[in-house]
């Protein structure tokens, strides 16, 4: 890690960026006091990140393969009870 003054950093920015790319931490100072740090940018591999929110993966949250739908095409699953108050 080394420190450079603001004026020197302005005139040698390209060289300072090269130093940062080689792994060196560059501290920029104003009047001898550190105010900023120049480090290399490391891009993030987005393929390894987990998606935010539900349903973003395309995979259903619940496996519905065990359940059969209640419909007229599948009368074995549900038989109407004539005494059921909801059938009125």
C-alpha positions in Angstrom: 0.0 0.0 0.0 1.3 3.4 -0.9 -0.1 6.9 -0.6 -0.1 9.6 -3.3 -1.3 13.2 -3.1 -4.3 14.3 -5.1 -2.2 16.3 -7.6 0.1 13.4 -8.3 -2.9 11.0 -8.6 -4.5 13.3 -11.3 -1.4 13.3 -13.4 -0.5 9.6 -13.0 -3.9 8.0 -12.9 -3.1 5.4 -15.6 -0.1 4.2 -13.7 -2.0 4.1 -10.5 -4.8 2.0 -12.2 -2.1 -0.4 -13.4 -0.8 -0.7 -9.9 -4.3 -1.5 -8.6 -4.7 -4.1 -11.3 -1.6 -5.8 -10.0 -3.1 -6.1 -6.5 -1.5 -3.0 -4.9 -3.7 -0.8 -2.8 -3.3 2.9 -3.7 -4.4 5.5 -1.2 -5.1 9.0 -2.4 -4.5 11.8 0.1 -5.4 15.4 0.3 -3.0 17.5 2.4 -1.4 14.4 3.7 -4.7 12.8 5.0 -6.1 9.7 3.3 -9.4 10.4 1.5 -9.8 7.6 -1.0 -8.5 4.1 -1.9 -8.0 2.8 -5.4 -8.4 -1.0 -5.8 -9.0 -3.3 -8.7 -12.6 -4.1 -9.7 -13.4 -7.8 -9.6 -16.5 -8.7 -11.6 -19.0 -11.1 -10.0 -19.9 -14.3 -11.7 -23.7 -13.9 -11.9 -24.3 -17.5 -12.9 -23.5 -18.6 -9.3 -25.9 -16.1 -7.7 -29.2 -17.2 -6.3 -32.2 -15.4 -7.9 -34.1 -12.9 -5.8 -37.8 -13.6 -5.1 -40.0 -16.6 -5.5 -40.7 -18.3 -8.8 -37.7 -16.9 -10.5 -36.1 -20.3 -11.1 -38.9 -21.8 -13.2 -39.0 -24.7 -10.7 -42.3 -25.1 -8.9 -42.2 -24.5 -5.2 -44.6 -27.4 -4.5 -44.6 -30.8 -6.3 -48.2 -31.3 -7.4 -47.6 -34.6 -9.1 -49.1 -36.5 -6.1 -52.4 -34.6 -6.2 -55.2 -35.2 -8.7 -57.4 -32.5 -9.9 -61.1 -32.5 -8.9 -63.0 -32.4 -12.2 -65.8 -34.0 -14.1 -63.1 -36.0 -16.1 -62.0 -37.7 -12.9 -65.2 -38.7 -11.0 -63.4 -41.3 -8.8 -61.7 -38.6 -6.8 -64.8 -36.8 -5.7 -68.4 -38.0 -5.4 -71.1 -35.4 -4.8 -73.0 -36.0 -1.6 -76.7 -34.9 -2.0 -76.8 -34.1 1.7 -73.9 -31.6 1.5 -75.1 -28.1 2.3 -72.7 -26.6 -0.1 -74.4 -28.2 -3.1 -77.6 -26.1 -2.7 
